Amino acid sequence: MKIFADKELKEEIKTIHFGKVEAGKEKTITVWLYNDSKAILTNLKVKIIGKLPKTEKVEILDAPVTIQPGEASPLVLRWKPSLNFKQALEVTLKITGEEVYTKTTQVQVEEVKEE
């Protein structure tokens, strides 16, 4: 899985930068999760990883549960800094889930006529 900053999947990112946000205001960011495998990725769970003080929380507003191979889905995050947080915020994501592979089988059926 790859993470992109844009819907066109041109800017791959490793870290999500919220930048500086005025205390009491909020910033919402949408990133795109791209399934670059041949498997269906399902039961996805997103965990925010970063050096966040206990007063700070990044909310997951919308996250995909399943992403088909070769497709991308949006992940929407929101951060509202507390009054005492005076620095920019960077976080990374830990995404876990299951891979499901499908197999297509071709079957030939022969029609038998009864006489």
Rosetta blueprint (number, residue, H / E / L):
1 M L
2 K E
3 I E
4 F E
5 A L
6 D L
7 K L
8 E L
9 L L
10 K L
11 E L
12 E E
13 I E
14 K L
15 T L
16 I E
17 H E
18 F E
19 G E
20 K L
21 V L
22 E L
23 A L
24 G L
25 K L
26 E L
27 K E
28 T E
29 I E
30 T E
31 V E
32 W E
33 L E
34 Y E
35 N L
36 D L
37 S L
38 K L
39 A L
40 I E
41 L E
42 T E
43 N E
44 L E
45 K E
46 V E
47 K E
48 I E
49 I E
50 G L
51 K L
52 L L
53 P L
54 K L
55 T L
56 E L
57 K L
58 V E
59 E E
60 I E
61 L E
62 D E
63 A L
64 P L
65 V L
66 T L
67 I E
68 Q L
69 P L
70 G L
71 E L
72 A E
73 S E
74 P E
75 L E
76 V E
77 L E
78 R E
79 W E
80 K L
81 P L
82 S L
83 L L
84 N L
85 F L
86 K L
87 Q L
88 A L
89 L E
90 E E
91 V E
92 T E
93 L E
94 K E
95 I E
96 T E
97 G E
98 E E
99 E E
100 V E
101 Y L
102 T L
103 K L
104 T L
105 T L
106 Q L
107 V L
108 Q L
109 V L
110 E L
111 E L
112 V L
113 K L
114 E L
115 E L
